[in-house]
């Protein structure tokens, strides 16, 4: 039986890193665990691919869903072509020890047209590389290829009723670019084969390629020698600056010599870390505190995101849909706070935004500052609701006019502690200012996990799972606003 060494995905992997290519072939046990968010990305891609088939209905499969492309898939594809089938899904070809499965292959008037489906809103260089290797293998297999295109998402599409695939998707030919890359493909295939026939793992050091164009799934293995307090753990340094320091042997902040040229933000982070001291601009903090008008409403949203195919009418691909909020209300400084919350019932039929905004308007009062952490997020989601439901415009404008961003003094470095590791994320600020509070160990501990959990609830039928998940969502969102209350207590006393 004819076998293969490479596939489309391993070819792209090889373009990123020879070591990753080799490890993926022979040491898959070293791979990082797939995160919940990454699995959501994979699942989304599969759903988009299946929906795109409606652009060319009635096809048959070269590689069946759930199968790994193999020589049997190649034979089946050839049989379908010989039988006159004009639309083939996962059409599989093998040439030069490379196997590829084309998402959609269509027999047009001038020859075969190939389509690669992507759950993104534009054509990237990586996608052109995909098309280049696929066209190389298809043409090398002896088939006439008239065109090859990327099918991607139209970010301007607004769902109204049933999904209109002709409006949801954009088809963009990349044939000319793919043809120009054919020699480059051939040279790289030859190089990658040499890599895979080596006896030892390629000696390649970590570098910017570890996350470009994708976060490598062997990071845990390749980065195990990098200490937890390395320059990479600090958000106050740019990615380029981190690599400059690391490549010059400055592994941790303590290693950075005094003669290094740093900007003001970088210097502050380095000085506080080296001397283990905090920095507080008391005048700036006092100015922030004095602008607040009581009662204070500490507000946080959770949203559905990474949703490529719109679920609800009047929503767009990738639009973040609010489904939950937590609200702590404080009438005067230091007084006991009242807590209110909302968590929509998970449903694909009922848009959560209407009940969400009605409940929020009722709970948020008419006066007093609305304290959020990263205000542009909450304000942006409210503006999206206003766009979808214009009759809420006046109420939403009134809410947004009262918003104050608690992140502002931390982003401006008016308050900085070494424990923040250069970050002004609430996940770092909270334990630095209020050590007894932490997100660690929570079933849901970040916005991505919250989004993924609610998305799963849309199709969940097990009542125990539903109850457990809703409890975890409520606890997580409540901690976000309680964290703001406790952070404000610290700022008030500064």
LOVEXTI-161724 format. One record per residue (C-alpha): residue number from 1; x, y, z. Coordinates in Angstrom, 3 decimals. Layout:
{NUM; {X; Y; Z}}
...
***
This chain:
{1; {0.000; 0.000; 0.000}}
{2; {1.198; 3.512; -0.822}}
{3; {1.830; 5.517; 2.350}}
{4; {2.424; 9.165; 3.120}}
{5; {4.784; 11.141; 5.323}}
{6; {3.031; 14.500; 5.220}}
{7; {-0.439; 16.024; 5.173}}
{8; {-1.711; 19.555; 4.703}}
{9; {-1.640; 20.238; 8.441}}
{10; {1.816; 18.753; 8.971}}
{11; {3.141; 20.721; 5.994}}
{12; {1.921; 23.953; 7.595}}
{13; {3.349; 22.757; 10.926}}
{14; {6.706; 22.197; 9.236}}
{15; {6.626; 25.725; 7.841}}
{16; {6.327; 26.965; 11.416}}
{17; {8.922; 24.680; 13.046}}
{18; {10.862; 21.558; 12.021}}
{19; {11.020; 20.412; 15.636}}
{20; {7.249; 20.588; 15.985}}
{21; {6.901; 18.610; 12.752}}
{22; {9.190; 15.877; 14.079}}
{23; {7.599; 15.722; 17.535}}
{24; {4.128; 15.518; 15.994}}
{25; {5.211; 12.484; 13.969}}
{26; {7.140; 10.529; 16.587}}
{27; {6.441; 11.945; 20.063}}
{28; {2.773; 12.883; 20.191}}
{29; {2.696; 11.947; 23.876}}
{30; {4.543; 15.224; 24.535}}
{31; {1.682; 17.349; 23.213}}
{32; {-0.066; 19.828; 25.485}}
{33; {-3.598; 19.018; 26.591}}
{34; {-6.286; 20.563; 24.407}}
{35; {-7.913; 23.438; 26.289}}
{36; {-11.669; 23.882; 26.406}}
{37; {-11.371; 27.009; 24.275}}
{38; {-9.176; 25.297; 21.668}}
{39; {-11.606; 22.393; 21.454}}
{40; {-14.373; 24.928; 20.898}}
{41; {-12.375; 26.370; 17.986}}
{42; {-11.971; 22.884; 16.476}}
{43; {-15.676; 22.105; 16.866}}
{44; {-16.643; 25.455; 15.361}}
{45; {-14.455; 24.796; 12.338}}
{46; {-16.139; 21.454; 11.771}}
{47; {-19.618; 22.992; 11.992}}
{48; {-18.677; 25.731; 9.524}}
{49; {-17.269; 23.178; 7.102}}
{50; {-20.469; 21.158; 7.176}}
{51; {-22.632; 24.245; 6.633}}
{52; {-20.507; 25.387; 3.680}}
{53; {-21.398; 22.151; 1.906}}
{54; {-24.856; 23.664; 1.399}}
{55; {-23.236; 25.977; -1.162}}
{56; {-22.689; 22.866; -3.272}}
{57; {-25.332; 20.361; -2.132}}
{58; {-25.705; 16.733; -3.071}}
{59; {-22.056; 15.737; -2.852}}
{60; {-20.502; 12.461; -1.767}}
{61; {-17.590; 11.899; 0.598}}
{62; {-14.052; 10.930; -0.339}}
{63; {-13.118; 10.724; 3.332}}
{64; {-16.150; 10.117; 5.536}}
{65; {-16.779; 12.339; 8.602}}
{66; {-14.756; 11.087; 11.554}}
{67; {-12.278; 9.230; 9.348}}
{68; {-8.602; 10.094; 8.954}}
{69; {-7.621; 10.581; 5.293}}
{70; {-5.943; 7.411; 4.055}}
{71; {-5.081; 5.519; 0.906}}
{72; {-8.597; 4.046; 1.028}}
{73; {-9.942; 7.613; 0.910}}
{74; {-7.802; 8.289; -2.149}}
{75; {-9.181; 5.207; -3.904}}
{76; {-12.735; 6.165; -2.992}}
{77; {-12.205; 9.698; -4.349}}
{78; {-10.884; 8.320; -7.631}}
{79; {-13.869; 5.985; -7.890}}
{80; {-16.265; 8.898; -7.357}}
{81; {-14.519; 10.928; -10.052}}
{82; {-14.583; 7.984; -12.464}}
{83; {-18.291; 7.523; -11.714}}
{84; {-19.018; 11.108; -12.791}}
{85; {-19.795; 12.522; -9.341}}
{86; {-19.566; 16.302; -9.702}}
{87; {-19.437; 17.376; -6.040}}
{88; {-17.100; 15.600; -3.623}}
{89; {-16.641; 16.490; 0.038}}
{90; {-13.252; 15.758; 1.623}}
{91; {-11.888; 14.740; -1.780}}
{92; {-8.598; 13.019; -0.948}}
{93; {-5.426; 12.942; -3.038}}
{94; {-1.926; 11.524; -2.573}}
{95; {1.226; 12.664; -4.355}}
{96; {4.904; 12.937; -3.444}}
{97; {4.173; 11.216; -0.097}}
{98; {1.746; 13.999; 0.840}}
{99; {-1.961; 13.367; 1.461}}
{100; {-4.573; 16.138; 1.386}}
{101; {-8.347; 16.199; 1.806}}
{102; {-10.040; 19.056; -0.043}}
{103; {-13.118; 20.341; 1.781}}
{104; {-15.165; 20.626; -1.413}}
{105; {-14.308; 19.644; -4.986}}
{106; {-16.706; 20.646; -7.760}}
{107; {-16.690; 19.735; -11.456}}
{108; {-17.143; 23.043; -13.272}}
{109; {-17.537; 23.814; -16.965}}
{110; {-13.788; 24.363; -17.382}}
{111; {-12.543; 21.686; -15.001}}
{112; {-12.328; 20.900; -11.305}}
{113; {-12.713; 23.717; -8.779}}
{114; {-11.417; 23.219; -5.244}}
{115; {-12.686; 24.965; -2.107}}
{116; {-11.082; 25.151; 1.327}}
{117; {-13.450; 26.300; 4.107}}
{118; {-12.175; 28.540; 6.907}}
{119; {-14.033; 29.816; 9.972}}
{120; {-12.414; 33.248; 9.769}}
{121; {-13.340; 36.524; 8.108}}
{122; {-10.411; 36.933; 5.718}}
{123; {-7.750; 35.086; 3.727}}
{124; {-4.416; 34.820; 5.540}}
{125; {-0.962; 33.856; 4.285}}
{126; {-1.338; 30.553; 6.125}}
{127; {-4.531; 29.799; 4.201}}
{128; {-2.711; 30.496; 0.944}}
{129; {-0.065; 27.994; 2.064}}
{130; {-2.893; 25.502; 2.644}}
{131; {-4.177; 26.063; -0.875}}
{132; {-0.662; 25.870; -2.298}}
{133; {0.076; 22.414; -0.883}}
{134; {-3.398; 21.153; -1.785}}
{135; {-3.186; 22.336; -5.387}}
{136; {0.327; 20.861; -5.664}}
{137; {-0.920; 17.428; -4.623}}
{138; {-4.120; 17.544; -6.696}}
{139; {-2.325; 18.601; -9.868}}
{140; {0.504; 16.183; -9.178}}
{141; {-2.069; 13.396; -8.964}}
{142; {-2.915; 14.060; -12.599}}
{143; {-6.107; 16.052; -12.176}}
{144; {-6.834; 19.265; -14.008}}
{145; {-7.482; 22.015; -11.475}}
{146; {-9.158; 25.080; -12.932}}
{147; {-9.404; 27.072; -9.697}}
{148; {-8.830; 26.883; -5.955}}
{149; {-10.620; 29.202; -3.530}}
{150; {-10.977; 29.955; 0.146}}
{151; {-14.522; 30.018; 1.501}}
{152; {-14.573; 32.288; 4.544}}
{153; {-17.061; 34.102; 6.744}}
{154; {-18.707; 37.390; 5.774}}
{155; {-18.384; 39.405; 8.980}}
{156; {-21.071; 41.861; 7.779}}
{157; {-23.733; 39.162; 7.523}}
{158; {-26.704; 39.681; 9.845}}
{159; {-28.918; 36.698; 10.585}}
{160; {-32.595; 37.224; 9.853}}
{161; {-34.467; 33.960; 9.914}}
{162; {-32.806; 30.824; 8.556}}
{163; {-29.084; 31.028; 7.787}}
{164; {-28.503; 32.152; 4.197}}
{165; {-25.266; 30.397; 3.235}}
{166; {-24.908; 32.517; 0.109}}
{167; {-24.752; 35.613; 2.306}}
{168; {-22.859; 34.067; 5.235}}
{169; {-19.922; 32.917; 3.110}}
{170; {-17.527; 34.717; 0.788}}
{171; {-15.649; 32.774; -1.903}}
{172; {-12.228; 34.182; -2.758}}
{173; {-9.985; 32.633; -5.407}}
{174; {-6.322; 32.167; -4.459}}
{175; {-5.388; 30.234; -7.594}}
{176; {-2.735; 32.665; -8.849}}
{177; {-0.959; 32.817; -5.486}}
{178; {-1.119; 29.051; -5.096}}
{179; {0.397; 28.507; -8.536}}
{180; {3.205; 30.961; -7.801}}
{181; {4.047; 28.924; -4.695}}
{182; {4.426; 25.545; -6.409}}
{183; {8.245; 25.518; -6.468}}
{184; {8.295; 26.698; -2.865}}
{185; {5.974; 23.820; -1.931}}
{186; {8.150; 21.250; -3.698}}
{187; {11.327; 22.519; -2.001}}
{188; {9.688; 22.464; 1.437}}
{189; {8.288; 18.969; 0.964}}
{190; {11.791; 17.737; 0.167}}
{191; {13.142; 19.484; 3.266}}
{192; {10.385; 18.180; 5.551}}
{193; {10.966; 14.604; 4.372}}
{194; {14.620; 14.929; 5.386}}
{195; {13.560; 16.190; 8.805}}
{196; {11.203; 13.249; 9.334}}
{197; {13.857; 10.725; 8.305}}
{198; {16.336; 11.974; 10.922}}
{199; {17.190; 9.786; 13.906}}
{200; {17.117; 12.637; 16.398}}
{201; {14.804; 15.489; 17.340}}
{202; {15.870; 18.674; 15.505}}
{203; {17.844; 21.013; 17.758}}
{204; {15.714; 24.145; 17.476}}
{205; {15.539; 26.705; 20.264}}
{206; {12.344; 28.448; 21.319}}
{207; {11.556; 31.709; 19.572}}
{208; {8.761; 33.894; 18.180}}
{209; {7.879; 31.034; 15.816}}
{210; {6.445; 29.146; 18.812}}
{211; {3.266; 31.196; 18.480}}
{212; {3.345; 32.299; 14.847}}
{213; {1.040; 31.682; 13.061}}
{214; {-0.393; 29.327; 15.713}}
{215; {0.336; 28.602; 19.350}}
{216; {2.370; 25.390; 19.162}}
{217; {0.950; 22.399; 21.006}}
{218; {4.416; 21.308; 22.156}}
{219; {5.010; 24.508; 24.130}}
{220; {4.878; 22.693; 27.471}}
{221; {7.696; 20.395; 26.359}}
{222; {9.922; 22.902; 24.589}}
{223; {9.516; 25.621; 27.217}}
{224; {9.996; 23.459; 30.308}}
{225; {13.423; 25.008; 30.963}}
{226; {11.972; 28.536; 31.086}}
{227; {11.380; 29.592; 34.731}}
{228; {7.995; 30.823; 35.925}}
{229; {9.430; 34.279; 36.622}}
{230; {10.949; 34.690; 33.168}}
{231; {10.647; 37.897; 31.160}}
{232; {7.797; 36.200; 29.255}}
{233; {5.597; 36.213; 32.359}}
{234; {5.518; 40.022; 32.440}}
{235; {2.813; 41.859; 30.509}}
{236; {4.551; 45.213; 30.777}}
{237; {7.069; 44.199; 28.107}}
{238; {6.268; 43.903; 24.409}}
{239; {6.688; 40.531; 22.733}}
{240; {9.585; 41.829; 20.666}}
{241; {11.260; 43.270; 23.758}}
{242; {10.909; 39.998; 25.668}}
{243; {12.670; 38.073; 22.918}}
{244; {15.440; 40.670; 22.673}}
{245; {16.093; 40.325; 26.396}}
{246; {15.832; 36.531; 26.420}}
{247; {18.103; 36.090; 23.407}}
{248; {20.702; 38.278; 25.129}}
{249; {20.688; 35.992; 28.149}}
{250; {18.394; 38.038; 30.380}}
{251; {16.049; 35.225; 31.384}}
{252; {14.350; 36.827; 34.385}}
{253; {13.635; 40.425; 35.325}}
{254; {16.461; 40.259; 37.882}}
{255; {18.899; 39.504; 35.055}}
{256; {18.214; 42.769; 33.224}}
{257; {21.160; 45.153; 33.732}}
{258; {20.687; 48.801; 34.615}}
{259; {22.105; 49.989; 31.303}}
{260; {19.300; 48.401; 29.261}}
{261; {17.204; 50.987; 27.429}}
{262; {13.627; 50.647; 28.696}}
{263; {10.553; 52.803; 28.265}}
{264; {8.821; 54.230; 31.335}}
{265; {6.365; 51.355; 31.707}}
{266; {9.060; 48.708; 31.302}}
{267; {11.352; 50.511; 33.746}}
{268; {8.608; 50.691; 36.366}}
{269; {7.926; 46.960; 36.099}}
{270; {11.635; 46.118; 36.286}}
{271; {12.368; 48.447; 39.216}}
{272; {9.424; 47.207; 41.291}}
{273; {10.319; 43.580; 40.633}}
{274; {14.030; 43.945; 41.354}}
{275; {13.498; 45.915; 44.556}}
{276; {10.298; 44.105; 45.573}}
{277; {8.484; 47.388; 46.113}}
{278; {5.126; 48.754; 45.063}}
{279; {4.514; 52.017; 43.251}}
{280; {1.516; 54.192; 44.089}}
{281; {0.718; 57.625; 42.698}}
{282; {-1.536; 58.715; 45.538}}
{283; {-2.674; 61.926; 43.857}}
{284; {-3.776; 60.033; 40.751}}
{285; {-5.565; 57.396; 42.835}}
{286; {-7.295; 60.089; 44.873}}
{287; {-8.429; 61.773; 41.661}}
{288; {-9.887; 58.492; 40.422}}
{289; {-11.696; 57.842; 43.712}}
{290; {-13.090; 61.376; 43.920}}
{291; {-14.809; 61.120; 40.532}}
{292; {-17.038; 58.278; 41.728}}
{293; {-20.642; 59.129; 42.512}}
{294; {-22.571; 56.967; 44.961}}
{295; {-24.388; 54.672; 44.898}}
{296; {-21.800; 52.570; 43.053}}
{297; {-22.907; 49.760; 40.761}}
{298; {-20.119; 47.230; 40.176}}
{299; {-21.005; 45.531; 36.911}}
{300; {-19.592; 42.615; 34.912}}
{301; {-20.893; 40.784; 31.820}}
{302; {-20.292; 37.313; 30.435}}
{303; {-20.800; 36.764; 26.725}}
{304; {-20.942; 34.089; 24.097}}
{305; {-18.012; 34.527; 21.743}}
{306; {-16.146; 32.484; 19.116}}
{307; {-19.627; 31.787; 17.689}}
{308; {-18.958; 31.786; 13.961}}
{309; {-22.469; 30.938; 12.792}}
{310; {-24.960; 33.405; 14.334}}
{311; {-27.472; 31.719; 16.612}}
{312; {-29.944; 34.567; 17.071}}
{313; {-31.638; 36.989; 14.694}}
{314; {-30.079; 40.454; 14.472}}
{315; {-26.617; 39.106; 15.271}}
{316; {-23.448; 38.748; 13.209}}
{317; {-20.675; 36.147; 12.983}}
{318; {-18.353; 36.340; 16.000}}
{319; {-20.547; 38.952; 17.677}}
{320; {-20.388; 38.611; 21.443}}
{321; {-23.833; 37.974; 22.904}}
{322; {-24.300; 38.907; 26.601}}
{323; {-26.058; 36.177; 28.565}}
{324; {-25.143; 37.011; 32.177}}
{325; {-24.304; 39.841; 34.515}}
{326; {-23.376; 40.310; 38.148}}
{327; {-24.106; 43.557; 39.973}}
{328; {-22.911; 44.619; 43.422}}
{329; {-24.522; 47.823; 44.701}}
{330; {-22.849; 50.000; 47.343}}
{331; {-24.818; 52.962; 48.684}}
{332; {-21.942; 54.628; 50.580}}
{333; {-18.219; 53.839; 51.060}}
{334; {-17.559; 50.944; 53.412}}
{335; {-21.223; 49.988; 53.730}}
{336; {-22.498; 46.461; 53.150}}
{337; {-23.239; 45.796; 49.487}}
{338; {-26.322; 44.333; 47.834}}
{339; {-25.929; 41.712; 45.098}}
{340; {-28.138; 41.237; 42.041}}
{341; {-27.542; 38.940; 39.101}}
{342; {-28.937; 37.599; 35.862}}
{343; {-28.202; 34.388; 33.987}}
{344; {-30.284; 33.611; 30.921}}
{345; {-31.871; 30.236; 30.368}}
{346; {-29.744; 28.598; 27.690}}
{347; {-31.767; 28.310; 24.489}}
{348; {-31.111; 28.439; 20.770}}
{349; {-34.639; 29.720; 20.201}}
{350; {-34.764; 32.591; 22.710}}
{351; {-32.306; 35.456; 22.328}}
{352; {-30.931; 36.232; 25.822}}
{353; {-30.268; 39.882; 25.026}}
{354; {-33.847; 41.107; 25.475}}
{355; {-34.316; 39.737; 28.987}}
{356; {-30.713; 40.678; 29.791}}
{357; {-31.165; 44.361; 28.967}}
{358; {-34.639; 44.606; 30.528}}
{359; {-33.361; 43.174; 33.810}}
{360; {-30.231; 45.338; 33.737}}
{361; {-32.222; 48.536; 33.180}}
{362; {-34.421; 47.630; 36.154}}
{363; {-31.453; 46.823; 38.424}}
{364; {-28.972; 49.563; 37.537}}
{365; {-30.882; 52.580; 38.886}}
{366; {-30.814; 56.083; 37.413}}
{367; {-27.951; 57.715; 39.319}}
{368; {-24.528; 56.732; 40.584}}
{369; {-21.344; 55.549; 38.904}}
{370; {-21.317; 52.184; 37.153}}
{371; {-17.922; 50.638; 37.880}}
{372; {-16.609; 48.103; 35.391}}
{373; {-13.188; 46.591; 34.797}}
{374; {-12.183; 47.282; 31.191}}
{375; {-15.143; 49.543; 30.476}}
{376; {-14.827; 49.363; 26.697}}
{377; {-16.008; 45.760; 26.839}}
{378; {-19.297; 46.311; 28.667}}
{379; {-19.965; 49.566; 26.833}}
{380; {-19.296; 47.885; 23.499}}
{381; {-21.720; 45.050; 24.218}}
{382; {-24.406; 47.542; 25.219}}
{383; {-23.861; 49.467; 21.985}}
{384; {-24.297; 46.193; 20.080}}
{385; {-27.642; 45.650; 21.825}}
{386; {-28.646; 49.206; 20.924}}
{387; {-27.813; 48.510; 17.282}}
{388; {-29.860; 45.306; 17.261}}
{389; {-32.757; 46.745; 19.293}}
{390; {-32.896; 50.534; 18.693}}
{391; {-35.809; 51.092; 21.071}}
{392; {-33.356; 50.613; 23.966}}
{393; {-31.131; 53.452; 22.720}}
{394; {-32.020; 56.068; 25.333}}
{395; {-31.690; 53.670; 28.254}}
{396; {-28.371; 52.280; 27.012}}
{397; {-26.948; 55.743; 26.338}}
{398; {-27.882; 56.740; 29.886}}
{399; {-26.134; 53.665; 31.307}}
{400; {-22.969; 54.148; 29.261}}
{401; {-22.764; 57.808; 30.315}}
{402; {-22.343; 56.668; 33.932}}
{403; {-19.616; 54.054; 33.354}}
{404; {-16.236; 54.411; 35.069}}
{405; {-13.324; 52.094; 34.295}}
{406; {-11.687; 50.691; 37.438}}
{407; {-8.888; 49.301; 35.277}}
{408; {-7.743; 52.838; 34.369}}
{409; {-5.404; 53.502; 37.328}}
{410; {-3.771; 50.097; 36.924}}
{411; {-3.381; 50.432; 33.170}}
{412; {-1.776; 53.857; 33.705}}
{413; {0.558; 52.297; 36.339}}
{414; {-0.699; 54.653; 39.029}}
{415; {-0.871; 51.578; 41.264}}
{416; {1.569; 48.744; 40.689}}
{417; {2.784; 45.788; 42.744}}
{418; {5.352; 43.146; 41.709}}
{419; {2.725; 40.420; 42.086}}
{420; {0.900; 41.838; 39.056}}
{421; {3.727; 40.614; 36.785}}
{422; {3.373; 43.634; 34.547}}
{423; {-0.326; 42.966; 33.976}}
{424; {-3.365; 45.093; 34.786}}
{425; {-5.815; 42.219; 34.268}}
{426; {-8.206; 41.758; 37.169}}
{427; {-6.937; 38.166; 37.409}}
{428; {-3.538; 39.590; 38.445}}
{429; {-4.646; 42.749; 40.246}}
{430; {-7.072; 40.971; 42.601}}
{431; {-4.621; 38.547; 44.269}}
{432; {-2.003; 41.321; 44.431}}
{433; {-4.317; 43.688; 46.316}}
{434; {-6.614; 41.196; 48.027}}
{435; {-4.580; 37.979; 48.548}}
{436; {-7.429; 36.139; 50.259}}
{437; {-9.436; 36.215; 47.010}}
{438; {-8.454; 34.220; 43.937}}
{439; {-9.920; 32.605; 40.828}}
{440; {-7.728; 29.532; 41.247}}
{441; {-9.551; 26.244; 41.675}}
{442; {-12.911; 27.515; 40.428}}
{443; {-14.750; 25.219; 37.959}}
{444; {-15.106; 28.258; 35.696}}
{445; {-12.261; 30.721; 36.152}}
{446; {-12.199; 32.954; 33.080}}
{447; {-14.444; 34.458; 30.429}}
{448; {-13.474; 31.913; 27.795}}
{449; {-14.505; 29.029; 30.021}}
{450; {-17.758; 30.827; 30.863}}
{451; {-18.561; 31.276; 27.178}}
{452; {-17.755; 27.644; 26.393}}
{453; {-19.863; 26.443; 29.327}}
{454; {-22.939; 28.428; 28.288}}
{455; {-22.522; 27.331; 24.678}}
{456; {-22.605; 23.706; 25.816}}
{457; {-25.740; 24.407; 27.841}}
{458; {-27.582; 25.314; 24.632}}
{459; {-27.705; 21.617; 23.755}}
{460; {-27.461; 20.050; 27.227}}
{461; {-30.348; 17.852; 28.427}}
{462; {-28.906; 16.399; 31.650}}
{463; {-30.524; 18.442; 34.437}}
{464; {-27.716; 17.700; 36.899}}
{465; {-25.145; 19.044; 34.440}}
{466; {-27.301; 22.106; 33.767}}
{467; {-27.689; 22.849; 37.495}}
{468; {-23.982; 22.359; 38.205}}
{469; {-22.907; 24.519; 35.264}}
{470; {-25.297; 27.352; 36.107}}
{471; {-24.045; 27.353; 39.703}}
{472; {-20.438; 27.606; 38.497}}
{473; {-21.320; 30.433; 36.098}}
{474; {-23.060; 32.413; 38.829}}
{475; {-20.162; 31.946; 41.259}}
{476; {-17.583; 33.054; 38.703}}
{477; {-19.417; 36.180; 37.575}}
{478; {-20.215; 37.155; 41.170}}
{479; {-16.517; 36.952; 42.050}}
{480; {-15.730; 39.364; 39.215}}
{481; {-17.873; 42.121; 40.725}}
{482; {-17.011; 41.253; 44.334}}
{483; {-13.371; 41.573; 43.277}}
{484; {-14.095; 45.119; 42.088}}
{485; {-15.709; 45.941; 45.443}}
{486; {-12.625; 44.749; 47.332}}
{487; {-10.216; 46.461; 44.920}}
{488; {-12.152; 49.701; 45.383}}
{489; {-11.819; 49.329; 49.157}}
{490; {-8.034; 49.271; 48.716}}
{491; {-8.088; 52.293; 46.404}}
{492; {-10.302; 54.223; 48.835}}
{493; {-7.767; 53.674; 51.635}}
{494; {-4.741; 54.644; 49.536}}
***
